[in-house]
């Protein structure tokens, strides 16, 4: 309810933000970072401060990243080594695991990115889709694994490719009722503590996939491939990731057929929403750079 209110009454987008808050890196391989899930919600004319306030009230660590042309061109997002001072200069992406990142692309206006700005965009892309940050030692770069879910809010679809993207369908203007008592004061602290505990437990809880459900998932993927040659392993990773997060959000420790089918319906609804707004098909999703 808090997330829905912060998103102008868009419960579907709020559900995706909730699942995004529960996402984390589960395993890594040479081919894929399993569990990575970057989210772009677009349709914001201004940055949704209530959304950031809500996330900050529920998550342990939250970082906001300004994506204006000026900021991208002037700030180094990844850490860089200063050999004159013989120290590593920190950047916004030198993060503690579990940090929730909210990128504000609504402030991006027309302009030209310099070399530093392009590097920052690549850093955002890599962080979102691979959960990796490249530390710049000038003469070489060092890859650093992180676990920090990335949410991008933007006017139009973000210039950064995201795993999942969708337009906002608000039922009332964002910020409406700002003169009323804040959500913070409306919810007792003990209730907020329970929600925080729920988020922490659900994020790190294990999830078992029974052989029967795994077989059904495999069949669904094969059928999808037969119907659409654009379906790839990246689609399968997204579908399985969403199904896993949906089950965990309900406090379940085993993926069921019902949750898998529910997650598939959610994905179809999202693709329909994107198609209605942009007139484009969302398959296949953006791949890592």
Secondary structure, DSSP 8 states (H G I E B T S, - for coil): -HHHHHTTT-HHHHHHHHHHHH----EE-SS-EET---EEEE--SS--HHHHHHHHHH-S-EEEEE--HHHHHH--SS-EEETTTTEEE--TT---TT-EEEEE-TT--S----HHHHHHHHHHHHHHHH-EEEEE-SS-EEEEE----EEEEESSS-SS--SEEEE---SS-TTTTTTS--HHHHS-HHHHHHHHHHHHHHHH---EE-HHHHHHHHHHHHHHHHH-TT--HHHHHHHHHHHHHHHHHTT-SEE-HHHHHHHHHHHHHHHHHHHHHH-----S-----
